[in-house]
Amino acid sequence: MDKKFNLIEGEFDQIEAREILVQLFNDKINFHVRKSFSSNIRFGIKDENSERRIKSLQGELLKINDFFKQAEANNSIYRINASIELIAQESKKTEV
């Protein structure tokens, strides 16, 4: 069963738009930090996928901050639309 959820839909001033995006990316980074930490504690190795995602998300966060620094003098309103598309996948079968 597939489902789509609207996460963000609206117009925001510069401060609100930056705050929403930064918080969203920080939450996702923190998710992967915790996941990798848990893997390190349980198995003695960091979660490689989470480590890659952390670096990628941190790079995107830098781009967001740069964008809003360059736009500081601009009093624009920003429209943000973000949806989550949930698609059921066949589960991976593990061999015993």
C-alpha positions as CSV (number, residue, x, y, z in Angstrom):
1,M,0.0,0.0,0.0
2,D,1.5,3.4,-1.0
3,K,0.6,6.6,0.7
4,K,1.6,10.3,0.3
5,F,1.8,12.7,3.3
6,N,2.1,16.5,3.1
7,L,4.8,17.5,5.5
8,I,5.2,21.2,4.7
9,E,2.9,23.3,2.6
10,G,2.9,27.0,2.9
11,E,4.5,30.4,2.5
12,F,7.0,31.6,5.1
13,D,9.2,34.6,5.6
14,Q,12.9,34.2,5.5
15,I,13.4,33.6,9.2
16,E,10.6,31.0,9.3
17,A,11.7,29.2,6.1
18,R,15.3,28.9,7.3
19,E,14.2,27.7,10.7
20,I,11.9,25.0,9.3
21,L,14.6,23.7,6.9
22,V,17.4,23.8,9.4
23,Q,15.4,22.0,12.0
24,L,14.2,19.4,9.5
25,F,17.8,18.7,8.3
26,N,19.2,18.7,11.9
27,D,16.5,16.2,13.0
28,K,17.4,13.9,10.1
29,I,21.2,14.2,10.9
30,N,20.5,13.4,14.6
31,F,18.5,10.3,13.5
32,H,21.5,9.0,11.6
33,V,24.0,10.0,14.4
34,R,21.9,8.0,16.9
35,K,21.6,5.1,14.5
36,S,25.3,4.9,13.8
37,F,26.1,5.3,17.5
38,S,23.8,2.4,18.3
39,S,25.4,0.2,15.7
40,N,28.8,1.1,17.1
41,I,27.8,0.2,20.7
42,R,26.0,-3.0,19.7
43,F,28.4,-4.3,16.9
44,G,31.6,-2.3,17.3
45,I,31.2,-0.6,13.9
46,K,29.5,2.5,12.8
47,D,26.6,2.3,10.4
48,E,28.2,3.1,7.0
49,N,24.9,4.2,5.4
50,S,24.2,6.6,8.2
51,E,27.7,8.0,8.1
52,R,27.3,8.7,4.4
53,R,23.9,10.3,5.0
54,I,25.2,12.5,7.8
55,K,27.9,13.9,5.5
56,S,25.4,14.4,2.7
57,L,22.8,16.1,4.9
58,Q,25.5,18.3,6.5
59,G,26.5,19.4,3.0
60,E,22.9,20.2,2.2
61,L,22.6,22.1,5.5
62,L,25.6,24.3,4.5
63,K,23.9,25.1,1.2
64,I,20.7,26.1,3.0
65,N,22.6,28.4,5.3
66,D,24.6,29.9,2.4
67,F,21.4,30.5,0.5
68,F,19.8,32.4,3.3
69,K,23.0,34.4,4.1
70,Q,23.0,35.6,0.5
71,A,19.3,36.4,0.6
72,E,19.5,38.4,3.9
73,A,18.8,41.7,2.3
74,N,15.9,40.2,0.4
75,N,12.5,40.4,2.2
76,S,11.0,37.6,0.1
77,I,8.4,35.1,1.1
78,Y,9.3,31.5,0.4
79,R,6.9,28.8,-0.6
80,I,7.9,25.4,0.8
81,N,6.2,22.2,-0.4
82,A,7.5,19.0,1.0
83,S,5.7,15.6,0.7
84,I,6.6,12.2,2.0
85,E,5.9,9.4,-0.3
86,L,5.7,6.0,1.5
87,I,6.0,3.1,-0.9
88,A,5.8,-0.5,0.4
89,Q,8.8,-2.6,-0.7
90,E,9.2,-6.3,-0.6
91,S,11.0,-7.2,2.6
92,K,14.5,-8.5,2.4
93,K,14.6,-12.2,3.4
94,T,17.5,-13.3,5.5
95,E,18.9,-16.7,5.4
96,V,19.2,-18.6,8.7
